[in-house]
Amino acid sequence: MIRARRICVTAVAVLAALAGSPGLAQAEQPRESGLLSATDDNPLPPGWRIGGEVGARELVWRAPKAVPMGDARVEFRTGGRLLGVPKSAKDGRTFRLALDETRPEQLRDLQVTAAGRRLDAAADDTHESGSRVPRMPAQAPANGVDPGKPGSYRTVTGKYDLAPVRLPGFDTPVEMTAEVVAPKGAAGSRPLALFLHGRHFTCYKPGSEDDVNGDWPCAGGYKPIPSHLGYLRDQRLLASQGYVTVSISANGINAQDSEAEDAGAQARSSLVRQHLARWADWTAHPSSAPAVVRQAAKADLSHVLLVGHSRGGEGVNRAAMDSLYPPPAAEDGYRGPVRWKVRGTVLIGPTIFGQNPVADVPSVTLLPGCDGDVSDLQGEDFVDGTRGISRGTALHSAVYMVGANHNYFNSEWTPGEAVAPAEDDFRTDPEEPADPVCTPGAATRLTAAQQHRAGATYIAAAARLFLAGDDRVRPLLDGSGRRAPSADPARVLTHAVGGRRSGGFLPDGGAKVTGARLCSAIDPDPAVACLRPETLGSSPHFASWETERETGRSAVDLKWSAPGRAARVTPAEPLSLRGAQKLALRVFVPPNTTGTTFDVSVTDSSNRRAKLGSVRVDGLPGSAHTASYWAQEVRVPLSAATRAGLDLRRVKSLELTPRSRTGRAWLMDAWGWAPGTSAVKAATLPRVDVGRTIVKEGDSGTRTYRIPVEISGRGSGQVRVYVLDPDGGRADNRLVTVRPGSDAIDVPVEVKGDTGYGDDVEHDIAVKAVRNAVVGKYRGGVTVENDDPEPVITLSPVADRVTEGGTLTWRLSVDAPTAVDLYEPVRVLPVTEGTELSTKDVDPQWLKEWSGDVPDPERPLSDAHLWVWLNIPPGSTGVDFVVPTVRDQVAEPAESLRLALTDRNAEPLPGGPVLTGTVLDKP
């Protein structure tokens, strides 16, 4: 006898309240389902099963081999919709997700993804891109200033190791360890660059080839992996140019962030600001500083650059946000004054799970073209997601580096350089065709040394622009098509928004499109989505978020079979391009294509039209494994419009007229462009943070709870609130105006008490900034916990002694019906006495359906992997497990099998009964 662990509740989260409607909508109840087996209409794919410890239902996937600890979240999806983020077991292969109220029939088209990359299936690159040969982009002209050249400053290197700090939500304190490289003997105060590494294994066993883990602190015989030492080359370059640098360790966060709802973004921000606070103390009181800080040039905390790799990128973005707009005190691991000013961020292959960039802090985002970890290049949202949010004066640059992977920007993640085991994150399978773009040795793939040198150069470019104010390096970052020779032979392309751009032809916000299709970045309907599901490869501009459908993320999709048909974009209101020299367009075409050309024209409010010029766009090198549908920036002068007498203060439409014979292209946006760098001043904005409340369902009555939302800061802004249906995965949304201290985001959750055993249920919302607002903790809700006793499960014989051709039967019973599906595993065990039933003693079709095995070669039945999960549907009290036997003509003694209930690892329950079934020879 065991007690099944399952939970259920009836609860409703209501979007109508956001629009002022008083009504509540009733949540859909679970429907009945049958026995889960291979004969169901919806069998689970290989590698998947329904599991759960003592009955707590989980969806379990076991990978063919270990999935390395990385920065992208492993996600379960069904029909393209996010089902949830599973927990990883220590073996790195087993992933478990609590199913809550999700019913078996909803688990269709199951997928395991990480940053859009399938982990449970190989990408199919047998058509489309296979007919096109990847081509290296042409080398751009050299820029007048090369930031990759070392400077003249002597440097000092050393570490500090302070007492660890406690961060909210983390049980184990986090280390305060850092490596400093700084100018020595430099006069005056020098700008500070702080580096934060990403999520990686934390401990290794010296001398082993692959003994690494994610523990913290490290066990005896293991050493910490020094991920923070992986940027020493970048630090030395910056220090030689006059910048104080510090790279901080975050192993304690990496070991614990799987339990954090925001994947550790707030914790990383807290750690960054804890270090900055120490530097502020040491600047004010030099004698209290560690030795290496006393030997270094004095740090100028009014000029700070934050550099973050992977989840470290999202962490430094949050640190920049928290430095301007303080987070809720209960969530924050630093509560002191802000005695520094973040002038910019560099984000290397970053995650941005919240899609919540800081619009008023300039940024440079490095996008590795062969990233095998954050492979959807979701960091593009650090550029795209800032459009229209605030003043638009901060430059946000995306730097696409052809042939770069994720790990090689950090030497401690690079094979042959790291002290611990390391690997190329763009993993190749020897049984699959070599990737034409990213396989080591391909013409487009960079070596580790080439990649790290190029990365250091562009980090230095950002430091020189954001900290030193040297506008001469801007053409390396803003889409002007210049290169830094120090980064050769890397091919690097850039585009940008913000800075001195004006106007803005954006597909969102009520724009009308003719001659082309206005498409949605995220939509399950192929007729609406910008890229169809079968598209090989992906687009960084269309990286998924929390919902299967999003409002306000659009592009213009152009497709033509003959030249000459214009696509026109007409904004809701005329735009001003006054003061601009050129019109800058961000356009992408399919990878590996060449020769796509357009004429570009504009029309003013008086219907005066001018052709500005022509542009050509060639596709990036791409494959089924890359996110190469990335927009390149092209520009045309506005001088033709001036000569034609157009009123550039009132431009009403933009036209793109294809001149190539056939083709496909997507327009992300277009802006008036002028050279130079704008002064940036952060606006005072309201900040939204979503909390979580955990309540018990109770035994009776109805109670209404509200999802906790804190609105702080100053001013008024707009956010979009998505209310996520916990049952079907749907999400309704509304645009909400928020002000500090208000309850504008008011989402009630109705909880009905009962005495029936059921599921925990999460009623969540997700929030995204739209205009004049920032969002910190973007997801939260009300979790309703079941508080009813676990039902008692028993396994008992119905017919456990039969003759050949009969059916052995056992009954899996529950002492009282529940409101949810119960799943219990039973396993056929080896017999300890006598003769065991063989694979030829049972019905072959039954064997195939339950184990996927075949009778031949004949062997004991327990060797046929018969571990079966039985489903007791809602409202039922039991289900039978049957073993149909077959009659043969061989005289033989009695044969038997042993059967037991097991835990989720297929081990018989301690103290549980082991039942025996016997089959007698036909008399």
VENNORPE-V119403 format. One record per helix or strand of 3 or more residues. SS is the DSSP state (hx for helix, st for strand). FROM is the first residue (numbers start at 0). TO is the last residue. If there is no record, write none. Layout:
SS&FROM&TO / SS&FROM&TO
This chain:
st&9&12 / hx&15&18 / st&47&50 / hx&52&54 / st&57&61 / st&73&77 / st&80&83 / st&93&97 / hx&103&105 / st&109&113 / hx&127&130 / st&154&164 / st&173&182 / st&188&195 / hx&226&239 / st&243&247 / hx&250&253 / hx&256&258 / hx&264&283 / hx&285&287 / hx&290&294 / st&297&308 / hx&310&323 / hx&328&330 / st&341&347 / st&362&367 / hx&377&383 / st&395&400 / hx&406&408 / hx&410&412 / hx&447&465 / hx&470&475 / hx&484&486 / st&491&496 / st&501&505 / st&511&513 / st&516&519 / hx&539&541 / st&553&559 / st&565&569 / st&581&587 / st&595&603 / st&608&616 / st&631&636 / hx&638&642 / st&650&657 / st&662&672 / st&685&689 / st&691&695 / st&701&705 / st&708&712 / st&715&723 / st&730&738 / st&747&751 / st&760&770 / st&772&774 / st&778&784 / st&791&798 / st&800&802 / st&806&813 / st&821&828 / hx&843&850 / hx&860&863 / st&866&871 / st&877&884 / st&894&901 / st&913&919
